């Protein structure tokens, strides 16, 4: 399911997408489709770049517009067809790695730059499983990348990802993921103690 289009970037791994609305498609995606810690795929050539939604921002240029309108809102489409609803939702997407044409996943900073206007889609369950499961079980080799780039949302983001991965894993993977959760809790406790 297509949920957004890339509109800008803050760095090589931090992109901004605008959620599609009625101007872009007949039906806008439901709010659950672009929630916190949702995995997304961005197709670029034969490979797919995998990212995660880590932030959101509402845009509403009308908020500070207190002046009178020449046309009431219900008649804007008729009398002012060039008037566009500029309200929207922006999402922060942290790139985590790629899945190549052969289905091989790699975690890390993608080498290619994603151009503006590129579609962002939900990453399916099968692709998500393929991205996280390697020969040695479930892997989160992007862990340090998230800690470095997601700012204050890094710990809750990783906790949410780990909780989702723990739903469908064996006992060995569950033990490894539980150890990561304990490490994250310790980091949060130590960060809170500094203040």
C-alpha positions in Angstrom: 0.0 0.0 0.0 1.4 3.4 -1.0 1.3 5.8 1.9 3.6 8.8 1.1 5.9 10.5 -1.2 9.5 11.6 -0.4 9.6 15.4 -0.2 13.0 16.2 1.3 15.8 14.8 3.4 17.8 15.9 6.5 20.7 13.6 5.8 21.7 10.4 3.9 19.6 8.3 6.3 16.9 10.7 7.4 14.1 11.4 4.9 10.8 13.3 5.1 7.7 12.0 3.4 4.3 13.6 2.9 1.3 11.3 3.5 -0.8 11.1 0.4 -4.2 12.6 0.6 -7.3 13.1 -1.7 -5.2 15.3 -4.0 -2.7 12.4 -4.7 -5.1 9.4 -4.7 -8.8 8.6 -4.6 -8.4 7.4 -1.0 -5.9 8.4 1.6 -4.3 5.7 3.7 -5.7 5.1 7.2 -3.8 6.6 10.2 -2.7 3.2 11.3 -0.7 2.8 8.1 1.8 5.5 9.0 2.1 5.1 12.7 5.2 5.1 14.9 7.7 2.3 14.2 5.9 1.2 11.0 8.4 -0.3 8.5 8.3 1.1 5.0 9.8 0.2 1.6 11.1 2.7 -1.0 11.6 1.1 -4.4 14.7 2.3 -6.2 15.5 0.3 -9.3 15.7 -3.4 -8.7 16.3 -3.1 -4.9 14.1 -1.8 -2.1 15.3 0.5 0.6 13.9 -0.3 4.0 13.1 2.4 6.5 11.1 3.0 9.6 8.7 5.8 10.6 10.2 7.5 13.6 8.6 10.9 13.8 5.6 12.8 12.5 4.6 16.5 12.0 1.3 18.1 11.2 1.4 21.0 8.8 -1.4 23.5 8.8 -0.7 26.8 7.0 -4.2 28.0 7.7 -3.7 28.1 11.5 -2.2 31.6 11.6 -4.5 32.9 8.8 -7.0 35.0 10.7 -8.0 37.3 7.8 -11.5 37.1 6.1 -12.0 34.8 3.2 -13.7 36.0 0.0 -15.6 32.7 -0.3 -16.9 30.5 2.4 -15.2 27.1 2.7 -18.1 25.0 1.2 -18.0 27.1 -2.0 -14.2 27.3 -2.5 -14.2 24.4 -5.0 -16.7 26.2 -7.2 -15.6 29.8 -7.0 -11.8 29.2 -6.3 -10.8 26.0 -8.0 -7.2 26.8 -7.6 -7.5 26.8 -3.8 -5.7 23.7 -2.4 -6.1 22.2 1.0 -2.5 22.5 2.2 -3.0 20.7 5.5 -1.1 17.5 5.8 1.1 15.1 7.7 4.8 14.8 7.3 6.7 11.7 8.5 10.3 11.2 9.4 11.7 8.1 7.8 15.0 6.6 9.1 16.6 4.4 6.4 17.8 1.1 7.9 19.1 -0.9 4.9 18.1 -2.6 1.6 16.7 -5.7 0.1 18.3 -6.4 -3.3 16.7 -8.0 -6.3 17.7 -11.5 -5.1 16.0 -11.0 -1.8 19.2 -10.6 0.2 18.9 -8.1 3.0 21.6 -5.8 4.3 21.5 -3.5 7.3 23.3 -0.2 7.2 23.4 3.1 5.4 22.1 2.8 1.8 24.5 4.1 -0.8 22.0 5.6 -3.2 20.1 8.9 -2.7 16.4 8.7 -2.9 14.9 11.4 -5.2 12.1 13.7 -4.3 8.7 12.4 -5.4 9.6 8.7 -4.9 6.7 6.6 -3.5 6.8 5.2 0.0 4.9 2.0 0.7 4.2 -0.2 3.7 6.7 -3.0 4.0 4.8 -6.3 3.9 5.1 -9.0 6.6 7.2 -11.3 4.3 9.6 -8.5 3.3 9.9 -7.5 7.0 10.7 -11.0 8.0 13.3 -11.3 5.2 14.9 -8.0 6.3 15.3 -9.1 9.9 16.1 -12.8 9.6 19.6 -13.9 8.7 21.5 -17.1 9.0 22.0 -16.6 12.7 18.4 -15.7 13.6 16.8 -12.3 14.0 19.2 -9.4 13.6 19.0 -5.7 14.3 22.3 -4.7 12.9 20.9 -1.1 12.5 20.7 -0.7 16.3 23.5 1.8 16.5 22.2 3.7 13.5 18.9 4.2 15.2 20.5 5.3 18.5 22.7 7.8 16.6 20.0 9.3 14.3 16.6 9.0 16.0 17.4 11.4 18.9 15.2 11.2 21.9 12.8 8.8 20.1 15.5 6.1 19.6 14.9 4.1 22.7 11.1 3.9 22.4 11.5 3.2 18.7 13.8 0.2 19.3 11.6 -1.0 22.1 8.5 -1.0 19.8 10.5 -2.8 17.0 11.7 -5.5 19.5 8.3 -6.0 20.9 7.0 -6.6 17.4 9.8 -9.0 16.5 9.3 -11.0 19.7 5.8 -12.0 18.6 7.1 -14.5 16.0 10.4 -15.8 17.1 11.9 -18.9 18.7 13.3 -19.1 22.3 16.9 -18.3 21.3 15.9 -15.2 19.4 13.6 -14.2 22.2 16.4 -14.4 24.8 18.7 -12.2 22.6 15.9 -9.7 22.1 15.1 -9.6 25.8 18.7 -8.8 26.5 18.5 -5.8 24.1 15.3 -4.6 25.9 17.1 -4.8 29.2 20.0 -2.8 27.7 17.6 -0.1 26.4 15.9 0.1 29.8 19.3 0.6 31.5 20.2 3.3 29.0 16.9 5.1 29.6 17.4 4.9 33.4 20.9 6.2 33.2 19.8 9.1 30.9 17.1 10.1 33.3 19.5 9.9 36.3 21.8 12.5 34.6 19.1 15.2 34.8 
